[in-house]
Amino acid sequence: MPDEPTAERAHCVSERIGPGSVSVVRTGTRTHEGRNERGSTVRIGPADAEGCFTPASC
């Protein structure tokens, strides 16, 4: 099984990304990381995932 990409490696700048863009990568089961063009991040996941923002009931 291939290694899952790390969040750092997966968030890469592309010529197709415009100003104000954000990217989201999967970091595990039901967990993701969002990043804006300035490098700010937010962890997203279910309520039982410590340190994660939970936008809705999962």
SULDAWO-V101886 format. One record per residue. N is the residue number from 1. RES is the residue in one small letter. PSI is psi in whole degrees, 0 to 359 (NA if undefined). NEAR is the number of other C-alpha atoms within 8 Angstrom. Layout:
n=N res=RES psi=PSI near=NEAR
n=N res=RES psi=PSI near=NEAR
//
This chain:
n=1 res=m psi=129 near=2
n=2 res=p psi=152 near=3
n=3 res=d psi=142 near=4
n=4 res=e psi=144 near=4
n=5 res=p psi=142 near=7
n=6 res=t psi=157 near=7
n=7 res=a psi=319 near=10
n=8 res=e psi=317 near=6
n=9 res=r psi=326 near=7
n=10 res=a psi=330 near=8
n=11 res=h psi=89 near=10
n=12 res=c psi=144 near=6
n=13 res=v psi=136 near=5
n=14 res=s psi=157 near=5
n=15 res=e psi=339 near=5
n=16 res=r psi=350 near=4
n=17 res=i psi=127 near=7
n=18 res=g psi=172 near=6
n=19 res=p psi=139 near=5
n=20 res=g psi=5 near=6
n=21 res=s psi=156 near=8
n=22 res=v psi=159 near=8
n=23 res=s psi=155 near=8
n=24 res=v psi=134 near=9
n=25 res=v psi=150 near=10
n=26 res=r psi=131 near=10
n=27 res=t psi=353 near=10
n=28 res=g psi=191 near=6
n=29 res=t psi=115 near=5
n=30 res=r psi=20 near=7
n=31 res=t psi=145 near=12
n=32 res=h psi=164 near=12
n=33 res=e psi=129 near=13
n=34 res=g psi=145 near=12
n=35 res=r psi=139 near=13
n=36 res=n psi=177 near=11
n=37 res=e psi=342 near=9
n=38 res=r psi=355 near=5
n=39 res=g psi=0 near=6
n=40 res=s psi=142 near=7
n=41 res=t psi=158 near=8
n=42 res=v psi=131 near=9
n=43 res=r psi=136 near=11
n=44 res=i psi=131 near=12
n=45 res=g psi=184 near=11
n=46 res=p psi=167 near=12
n=47 res=a psi=332 near=10
n=48 res=d psi=2 near=4
n=49 res=a psi=108 near=8
n=50 res=e psi=136 near=5
n=51 res=g psi=10 near=5
n=52 res=c psi=144 near=11
n=53 res=f psi=131 near=10
n=54 res=t psi=101 near=9
n=55 res=p psi=340 near=5
n=56 res=a psi=171 near=4
n=57 res=s psi=133 near=6
n=58 res=c psi=NA near=4
//
